[in-house]
Amino acid sequence: MTSPASEIELSIGGMTCASCAARIERKLNKLEGVQATVNYATEKARVSFPESLTAEDLVKVVENTGYTAELPAPPKTDVQVEEEDPTRPLRQRLITSIVLSVPVIALAMIPALQFTYWQWLSLTLAAPVVVWAAWPFHKAAWTNLRHGAATMDTLISLGVGAAFLWSLYALFFGTAGVPGMTHGFDLTVQRMSGAGNIYLEVAAGVTTFILAGRYFEARSKRRAGAALRALLALGAKDVAVLRDGREERISVDDLRAGDRFVVRPGEKIATDGVVEEGSSAVDMSMITGESVPVEVAAGDSVVGATVNAGGRLVVRATRVGADTQLAQMAKLVEDAQSGKAEAQRLADRISAVFVPIVIALSVGTLAFWLGAGTGASAAFTAAVAVLIIACPCALGLATPTALLVGTGRGAQLGILIKGPEVLESTRRVDTVVLDKTGTVTTGQMSLVDVHAADGVDEELVLRLAGALEHASEHPIAKAIATGATERVGELPAVEGFQNLEGLGVQGVVGEHAVLVGRARLLEEWSVRLGEDLATAKKEAEDKGRTAVLVAWDGEARGVLVVADTVKPTSAEAITGLRQLGLRPVLLTGDNEAVAKSVAAEVGIEEVIAEVLPKDKVEVVKRLQAEGRVVAMVGDGVNDAAALAQADLGLAMGTGTDVAIEASDLTLVRGDLRAAVDAIRLSRRTLGTIKGNLFWAFAYNVAALPLAALGLLNPMIAGAAMAFSSVFVVSNSLRLRGFRSANKQTV
C-alpha cells in the first residue's frame, strides 16, 4: 500500500539548457514514489512525493545533482512592483565580452595592426573574457563532468580553455612572446610544433558569440511568467464597499467574502459574487468566450474582472483571493506552462554525441604522436588543435542569426516569434484548434440583417430603431445604432427615452411611440408579431443570432438581426491551414448553433462548443493524448491556459495581453491568414537553423583530420572558422526573402 502523495513546486537554479532539466528530472524520479516534471523555461519543478519523504529531501537531491532548489516565494499581490531582471548578469558579461573581443579578433586577423607587442595586448584583453565572461560555461562544464554528461557547455569550455591555455604556453614557453611576432597568411599544410602560434581570438570570439545566443534565449525565456503577471493585472485594484449605507473605497486585497460592493457602468467587477440590487449587461467574454453580453439581475452570479456594460449593481462577494475564477484561470495557465515539454536545443543533442568523440580523438591524437616519437611539443600541438578546431564559432551564430532574421521578417509581416524553442513544434503540428470569438470572427456585435413587415419601409425601421438605440449604452444597442447610421445616415432625435432593464428601450421618435427589444417587451404592450416577422425571428435564433424586435404605434414592424460577424479573411485562412496539412477544429464557449453556423461559413467540419476555460485545456489535452501535435489560436483571457497547454500557441495581437503572453507566436494584425504565414515562416526558420548547425559542425569536422595529423596552422584554423561563420550568416539572411502567401509579390 503506497502512502498518499503530496505535491510541491520547487524553483530550480543553475540550469543552462534543456538537458539540465532532463537530468534533474531523472534524479528526482529515481526516488521511490516520486513523480517529477522539470520545466527549463519556467525554471520550476513540479514534484509529487509520498509521506516518507520531505521537501528538504527533494531539495537535497537537486543540490547533489549540482543545481539549486528552493520553495517559491509567495506571489506579490502588487503586480506593479518592479522585478529584478534575471538577464542582467548575462547582459553585463556579453557587453564586456564584445568590448574586449573586437580588438583581439581585429589584431589577429589584420596583419597591418600587429605592432611589436600586439600579442601581449591580446592576452590582456582576452583574459577577462575567457575567465570571467565565460565563467558560466566553465561552471556548467564542471557540473556536467561530475555527473558524466557532455553538453554544449562542455564543448565551449573545452575549446575556449584549450585555445587560451595553449596561447599561454606559446607566449611564456614557446616563441610566440618574442617582440615582433606576427601571424602570417601561409596556407601551406605542414606539420609544426605550434610553439609560435596563439589562438586568443578563438577563445574570445567563441565566448562572445555563444554569450550573445544565450542572452537572446534568456530574454525570450523570461517571458514564461509574464502570462501570470498579466492575468493578475486584469483584476480590479480597488472597490467601493458599502459600510453602514455609505460607499468606502478599499483595496481589493482587503475585500472579504460577504462584503457588499457597488459596480458602476464601465467598471470591472471586483470579485466573484451574487447580484443583490440592480440589473445590467455584463461582458463575460473573458470567461465564457460568448460574444453577446449576459443580462444579470438580483440573484444572478457574476465573475470577478468581467466588465459591467450597463446599469449600477450592488454585489455581495462570495469568493475572494485564490478562490476566484480569475485566480483559478491563472493556476490553469501555470499548470499548462509547467507541464509543457520544452523542445531540447538541437545544439545540445548534437553536442552530447560530438563532445565525447572529440575528446576521444584528442586523447588518441596525443597518444599516437607520443608513441610515434615526434616529441611532446608536436604531440600536444596536434591534440590541442583538435580541441580548438572542434569548437566552432559558427555554432554560436547558428541559432541567433536565423532567429534574428526570421523574427525580423516575421515582424514585418505582423508575426512575433518568442524564442527558438517554439520553432520545433511548428514542424510537427498536425491539428489547429481555433477559438471563435475575436479569432475566426470579429468579436464585435454588428447589424447583419433587417426584416421589415409587409408594406413597411426597411429604411424607416432602421431610422426609428437606430435613433432609439443610439441613446442606449447596451453593446447590442450600439451595434444597431452603428449599423443604422451606416445605412441611412443621420438619425432623428428621441424624446421620452426610457431604458427598461432586461427588456429593451422605449421612446418617441418624431410622431411615433417606438419600442425596441425582446419579445417580452412587446407582449407587455400587447403587441403581436406577424407570421413573417415570427419566422424571421426563429430563423435568426436557430443560427444562434440575436433577434431584436421593433414596434411603433401599437404594431410590430420589423426584426433586426445582430451577430458577431466572421472576418472576411477567415475562410481563406482555413484553406491555407489545410494546404499545410493541418486539421482545423473550432473551439468556443459560445452556444452550438452559433458555432456550427460560423464553422459552416469558413469550412471547418469539427466543432466543439459551450466549453469553459478549464474544458478548453482538457480538449487540448485530449487531442494530445490521441497523439496529435496541437496548435491553438486564440485571443481572449479564456484562451490563455489552452494556449499555454498547446504544443504551439498563437495569439491574435488584437486580443488580451494575457493571451499574447501565454502564446508562443503573436499575430499582430488580428488576421487569421497570418497564422498560415506564421507556421510557414517558423518551419522555414527551423530549417535554416538546422542547416546552420550542420554547416557549423561540418566545416570543423572536415578540419579535424588535419588537426589530428598535426597539419593545422593558425591561418587554416582561422579561415575554417571565418568561412563557416560567413556561411551561417549568409544562409540566415536568405530568410529575408520569405513572402506572405496572402500577397501577390512581383
MIVO-357106 format. One line per 4 residues: for each residue x, y, z of C-alpha. Coordinates in steps of 0.2 Angstrom, whole numbers, plus 2048, in hexadecimal, padded with zeros to 3 digits. Layout:
BEGIN
X/Y/Z  ... $
REM end
This chain:
BEGIN
800/800/800  808/811/7FB  807/820/805  7FC/82F/7FF $
806/83B/7F4  809/84D/7F8  80D/859/7EA  81A/867/7EB $
821/874/7DF  834/878/7E0  83D/886/7D8  84D/87F/7CF $
85D/889/7CD  86C/886/7C2  865/87E/7B3  86D/883/7A3 $
864/878/796  856/86C/794  861/85D/798  864/864/7A9 $
851/864/7AC  851/852/7A6  85F/84D/7B2  856/854/7C1 $
846/84B/7BC  84F/83A/7BA  857/83C/7CC  847/841/7D4 $
83D/833/7CC  849/826/7D2  843/829/7E4  835/81D/7E8 $
824/823/7E6  829/834/7DE  822/83B/7CE  82B/84B/7C8 $
82A/856/7B9  837/864/7B7  834/872/7AB  844/87B/7A5 $
83A/88A/79F  831/88E/7AF  840/887/7BA  834/87E/7C5 $
832/86C/7CA  821/864/7CE  823/855/7D9  817/849/7E0 $
81E/83F/7EF  819/833/7FD  818/837/80F  828/82D/812 $
831/83C/80A  832/84E/80E  835/85E/804  846/85F/80B $
84A/84E/804  845/854/7F3  850/864/7F4  85F/859/7FA $
85D/84E/7EA  85D/85D/7DF  86C/865/7E8  876/855/7E7 $
872/855/7D4  87C/865/7D3  86D/872/7D3  864/87C/7DF $
852/87A/7E5  846/883/7F1  834/885/7F4  82D/894/7EA $
829/8A4/7F3  817/8A8/7F5  811/8B3/7E7  811/8C6/7E9 $
7FF/8CD/7E8  805/8DD/7E2  809/8D9/7CF  811/8EB/7CD $
820/8E6/7D8  82F/8E7/7CD  838/8D6/7CB  84A/8D4/7CA $
84F/8CF/7B8  857/8BE/7B9  860/8C1/7A8  86A/8CF/7AF $
879/8C5/7B4  87A/8BD/7A3  878/8CE/79A  886/8D5/7A4 $
891/8C6/79F  88C/8C8/78D  890/8DA/78C  8A1/8D8/794 $
8A5/8CA/789  8A0/8D4/779  8AB/8E3/77E  8BA/8D8/782 $
8B9/8CC/774  8B7/8D7/765  8C9/8DE/766  8D0/8CC/76A $
8C8/8C5/75A  8CD/8D5/750  8DF/8D3/755  8E0/8C1/751 $
8D7/8C2/740  8DF/8D2/739  8F2/8D1/738  8F4/8E4/735 $
8EE/8E7/747  8FB/8DB/74F  907/8E7/757  916/8E1/761 $
90E/8DB/771  8FC/8D8/76A  8FB/8C6/771  8FD/8CC/783 $
8EF/8D9/780  8E4/8CA/779  8E8/8C0/789  8E3/8CF/794 $
8D3/8D1/78B  8CE/8BF/789  8D2/8B9/79B  8C2/8C1/7A3 $
8B7/8BA/795  8BE/8A9/797  8BE/8A9/7AA  8AF/8B4/7AF $
8A4/8B5/7A0  8A5/8A3/79C  8A3/89E/7AE  891/897/7AD $
897/88B/79F  8A6/885/7AA  89B/883/7B9  88D/879/7AF $
89B/86E/7A7  8A2/86A/7B8  890/865/7BE  88E/85A/7AF $
89F/852/7B1  89A/84D/7C3  88B/844/7BD  893/83C/7AD $
889/847/7A1  88F/851/792  885/860/78B  888/870/781 $
890/878/790  89D/86A/791  8A2/86D/77F  8A3/880/781 $
8AD/87E/792  8B9/872/78A  8BC/87B/77A  8BD/88C/782 $
8C9/885/790  8D4/87C/784  8D6/88B/779  8DA/896/787 $
8E6/88A/791  8EF/886/781  8F1/899/77D  8F8/89B/78F $
905/88C/78C  90A/894/77B  90C/8A5/782  916/8A0/792 $
91F/890/78D  91F/891/77A  924/89E/76D  913/8A7/76C $
918/8B4/779  927/8BB/770  927/8CD/76B  921/8CF/759 $
918/8BE/757  90A/8BF/74A  8FD/8B3/743  900/8B1/731 $
8F5/8AB/723  8FE/89B/71E  8F1/88E/719  8FD/880/716 $
8F9/870/71F  907/86A/72A  90B/862/73A  911/86F/748 $
915/870/75A  908/87E/75D  913/886/76A  912/896/760 $
8FF/897/75D  8F2/89F/768  8DF/89D/767  8D9/8AB/773 $
8CD/8B1/765  8C5/8A0/765  8C2/89F/778  8BB/8B1/779 $
8B1/8B0/769  8A8/89F/76D  8A4/8A6/77F  89C/8B6/777 $
892/8AD/76A  88B/8A0/776  887/8AD/783  87D/8B7/777 $
873/8A7/773  870/8A3/785  86B/8B5/789  85E/8B6/77B $
857/8A5/781  856/8AA/793  84D/8BA/78E  83F/8B0/785 $
83F/8A3/793  83B/8B0/7A0  82B/8B3/798  824/8A2/79F $
81E/8AA/7AF  817/8BA/7A6  806/8B1/7A3  803/8AF/7B5 $
808/8C2/7B9  7FC/8C7/7AB  7EE/8BD/7B2  7F0/8C4/7C4 $
7F0/8D6/7BC  7DF/8D3/7B4  7D6/8D3/7C5  7CF/8E3/7CD $
7DB/8EC/7D8  7CF/8F4/7E4  7BC/8F3/7E8  7AE/8FD/7EF $
7A8/8F3/7FE  797/8F8/807  79A/8FB/819  78B/901/824 $
783/907/814  792/911/80E  79E/90D/800  7B0/90B/805 $
7BF/908/7F9  7CA/8FA/7FF  7D7/8EF/7F7  7D1/8DF/7EF $
7DD/8D5/7FA  7D3/8DB/809  7C3/8D5/802  7BB/8C7/80C $
7AE/8BA/807  79D/8C1/80C  7A1/8D3/809  795/8DD/7FE $
79D/8E8/7F1  797/8F4/7E3  79B/8F1/7D0  797/900/7C5 $
795/8FF/7B2  7A6/8FD/7A9  7AF/8F6/7B9  7B6/8E5/7BC $
7AE/8DA/7C9  7BA/8D8/7D7  7B7/8C6/7DC  7AB/8B7/7D9 $
79B/8BB/7E1  787/8BB/7E0  77E/8CA/7DA  772/8D1/7E8 $
76C/8E1/7E0  76B/8E8/7CE  76B/8E0/7BD  778/8E2/7AF $
781/8DA/7A0  792/8D2/7A5  79F/8CF/798  7A4/8BD/79D $
7AE/8B9/78D  7BE/8B8/797  7B7/8A9/7A1  7AB/8A1/795 $
7B0/8A7/784  79E/8AC/780  79D/8BB/775  78C/8C1/77B $
78C/8CA/78D  783/8C0/79A  774/8C8/7A2  775/8C7/7B5 $
768/8CC/7C3  766/8C9/7D6  76B/8B7/7DA  776/8B4/7CB $
789/8B0/7CD  796/8BB/7C6  7A9/8B8/7C4  7B7/8C3/7C9 $
7C1/8CD/7BC  7B2/8CD/7B0  7AB/8DE/7AA  79B/8E5/7AF $
794/8EC/79E  783/8F3/7A4  77B/8F9/7B5  781/8FB/7C7 $
783/8EA/7D1  784/8E6/7E3  78D/8D6/7E5  791/8CB/7F4 $
7A2/8C3/7F3  7A2/8B0/7F4  7B4/8AB/7EF  7C3/8B5/7F2 $
7D6/8B3/7EF  7DC/8A2/7E9  7CA/89B/7E8  7C4/8A7/7DA $
7C2/8A1/7C8  7D0/8AD/7C3  7DC/8A5/7CF  7D7/894/7C9 $
7DA/899/7B7  7EC/89F/7BC  7EF/88E/7C4  7E9/886/7B4 $
7F6/890/7AA  804/88C/7B6  7FF/879/7B6  7FF/879/7A3 $
810/882/7A2  818/877/7AF  812/867/7A6  817/86D/795 $
826/863/78F  833/86F/788  83C/86A/778  84E/866/77D $
85A/871/774  861/869/764  873/86E/768  872/865/778 $
86C/855/770  87A/856/764  887/85A/771  882/84B/77C $
889/840/76E  896/84C/767  89F/851/777  8A4/83F/77C $
8AA/83B/76B  8B5/84B/76A  8BD/847/77B  8C0/835/776 $
8C8/83B/766  8D3/848/76F  8D9/83C/77C  8DC/82F/76E $
8E6/83C/764  8F1/840/773  8F4/82E/776  8F8/82A/764 $
905/838/761  90D/834/772  90F/822/76D  915/827/75C $
924/830/764  920/842/75D  923/84B/76D  918/851/77B $
916/862/773  910/85C/762  904/84F/76A  8FC/85C/776 $
8FA/868/767  8F1/85B/75D  8E6/856/76C  8E2/868/771 $
8DE/86D/75E  8D1/85F/75E  8C8/867/76D  8CA/879/766 $
8C3/875/754  8B5/86B/75C  8AE/87A/765  8A5/883/756 $
8A2/896/757  894/893/74B  88B/888/758  888/898/762 $
881/8A1/753  876/893/74C  867/895/757  867/8A8/75B $
86A/8AE/749  85C/8A3/741  851/8A9/750  856/8BB/74D $
852/8BB/73B  843/8B0/73C  83B/8BA/74A  83F/8CA/742 $
837/8C4/732  828/8BE/73C  826/8CF/744  825/8D7/733 $
817/8CB/72F  80E/8CD/740  815/8BD/748  81F/8BD/759 $
829/8AD/75D  82D/8AC/76F  83C/8A1/76F  846/892/767 $
83C/885/771  82C/889/769  832/885/757  834/872/75A $
822/870/75D  81D/878/74D  825/86B/743  81A/85D/74B $
80A/866/74E  7FB/85C/745  7EC/864/74E  7E7/876/74F $
7DA/87A/75D  7D2/88B/759  7C8/896/766  7B9/89E/75E $
7B6/8AF/765  7C3/8BC/760  7CD/8AE/756  7C2/8A7/749 $
7B5/8B5/74C  7B7/8C8/74F  7B2/8C6/761  7A7/8D5/760 $
794/8D6/75E  78E/8DD/74D  77D/8DF/744  77D/8D1/737 $
76B/8D0/731  75B/8DB/731  749/8D3/72F  73B/8DF/72C $
728/8DA/72E  71E/8DA/71E  71B/8EC/717  728/8F4/723 $
737/8FD/71D  747/8F4/722  750/905/723  743/90C/72F $
745/8FD/73B  758/901/73B  755/913/73E  749/912/74D $
752/903/755  763/90A/752  75E/91B/75A  757/913/76A $
766/907/76C  772/915/769  76D/91C/77A  771/90B/783 $
782/905/789  77E/8F2/787  78B/8EA/77B  77C/8E3/770 $
774/8F4/76F  785/8FB/769  786/8EE/75B  775/8F3/755 $
778/906/756  788/904/74D  781/8F9/740  772/905/73D $
77D/914/73C  788/90B/72F  778/907/724  76D/916/726 $
778/924/72C  774/930/73A  767/92A/746  758/935/74D $
757/93B/75F  74E/931/76D  742/937/77A  73D/92E/78A $
74B/921/789  749/913/796  755/904/799  74B/8F5/79F $
758/8EA/7A7  758/8D8/79F  74A/8DC/793  750/8EA/787 $
74C/8FD/784  73E/908/781  73B/91A/77B  734/926/76F $
73C/929/75E  733/937/754  721/932/755  723/920/759 $
724/917/76A  731/90A/767  736/8FA/770  746/8F1/76D $
74B/8E1/776  746/8CF/77B  736/8C6/777  731/8C8/78A $
731/8DB/788  725/8DB/779  71A/8CE/783  719/8DB/792 $
712/8E7/785  706/8DA/77D  70F/8DB/76D  70E/8CB/762 $
71B/8C6/756  715/8C2/744  719/8B1/73C  727/8B8/731 $
730/8C1/73F  72E/8B1/74B  736/8A6/73D  744/8B3/73B $
747/8B3/74E  747/8A0/74F  753/89E/740  75F/8AB/748 $
75F/8A2/759  761/891/751  772/897/74A  776/89D/75C $
774/8B0/758  76B/8BD/762  75A/8C3/75C  755/8D4/761 $
742/8D9/75E  73C/8EA/759  72B/8F1/75B  722/902/75A $
711/908/75C  70B/8F8/763  711/8EC/755  720/8E1/752 $
729/8E8/743  73A/8E0/742  748/8D4/748  75A/8D9/749 $
767/8CB/749  777/8CE/753  786/8C2/753  798/8C1/755 $
79E/8C1/742  7AB/8B5/73B  7BB/8BE/735  7BC/8C0/722 $
7CD/8B7/722  7C9/8A8/72D  7C3/89C/71F  7D2/89F/715 $
7DD/89C/725  7D4/88B/728  7D8/886/716  7EA/88B/719 $
7EC/881/729  7E5/871/720  7F2/874/712  7FF/873/720 $
7F8/862/725  7EF/868/734  7DE/863/73B  7D4/872/741 $
7C9/870/751  7BD/87E/756  7BD/880/76A  7B2/88C/772 $
7A8/890/782  79A/897/777  78A/88C/774  78A/87E/767 $
77E/886/75B  78A/896/759  799/88B/758  793/87F/74B $
78C/88E/741  79E/896/741  7A7/886/73D  79C/883/72E $
7A0/894/728  7B3/892/728  7B4/87F/724  7B8/877/735 $
7B0/866/738  7B4/862/74A  7AC/86D/757  7AD/86D/76A $
7A1/87A/772  79B/880/783  7AC/87D/78C  7B3/886/79B $
7C6/88B/79C  7CA/87B/7A6  7C1/870/799  7CB/879/78B $
7DB/873/794  7D3/861/795  7CF/861/783  7E1/866/77E $
7E7/858/78A  7DB/84B/782  7E1/84F/771  7F3/84D/777 $
7EF/83D/77F  7E9/837/76E  7FA/83A/768  7F7/84A/75F $
803/859/760  7F7/868/763  7F8/87A/75F  7EC/886/767 $
7E6/896/760  7DD/8A2/76C  7DB/8B4/772  7D3/8B4/783 $
7D7/8B2/795  7CC/8A2/794  7D9/89B/787  7E9/89E/791 $
7EA/88E/79A  7E6/884/78A  7F3/88E/781  800/88A/78E $
7FB/877/78E  7FB/876/77B  80C/870/772  80B/881/769 $
801/890/76F  7FC/89E/763  7F4/8AD/76A  7EB/8BB/760 $
7F4/8CB/763  7E3/8D4/764  7DF/8C9/773  7E3/8CA/786 $
7F5/8CC/78D  7F2/8BC/796  7EF/8B2/786  7FE/8BA/77E $
80A/8B6/78D  804/8A4/78E  807/8A1/77B  816/89C/772 $
812/8A7/762  808/8B7/761  7FF/8BC/751  7FF/8CF/752 $
7F2/8D3/745  7E4/8C8/74C  7E3/8C0/73B  7E1/8AD/73C $
7EB/8AC/72B  7FA/8B1/735  7F9/8A0/73E  7FD/898/72E $
80C/8A3/72B  811/8A1/73D  812/88E/73B  81B/88F/72A $
827/89C/730  82B/892/740  82E/882/736  839/88B/72A $
843/893/739  845/882/742  84B/87B/731  858/889/730 $
85E/886/742  860/873/73E  86A/877/72E  875/884/738 $
878/877/746  87D/86A/739  889/876/730  890/87D/741 $
895/86B/745  899/865/734  8A7/871/730  8AF/86E/740 $
8AD/85B/73F  8B5/85C/72E  8C4/864/736  8C6/858/744 $
8D0/84B/73A  8DD/859/736  8DE/85E/748  8E0/84C/74D $
8EE/84A/740  8F7/859/748  8F5/862/737  8EA/871/73D $
8F2/883/73E  8E9/892/745  8E4/899/734  8DB/889/72F $
8D2/889/740  8CD/89B/73E  8C8/899/72C  8BD/889/731 $
8B5/893/73F  8B2/8A3/735  8AB/89A/726  89F/890/730 $
899/8A0/739  897/8A9/729  88D/89A/722  882/899/731 $
87E/8AC/730  87B/8AB/71D  86F/89C/71F  865/8A5/72C $
864/8B5/722  85A/8AB/715  84B/8AB/720  849/8BE/71C $
842/8B8/70B  833/8AF/714  823/8B5/70C  811/8B4/713 $
806/8A8/70A  7F8/8B5/70B  800/8C3/700  805/8C2/6EE $
817/8C8/6ED  81F/8CC/6DD $
REM end
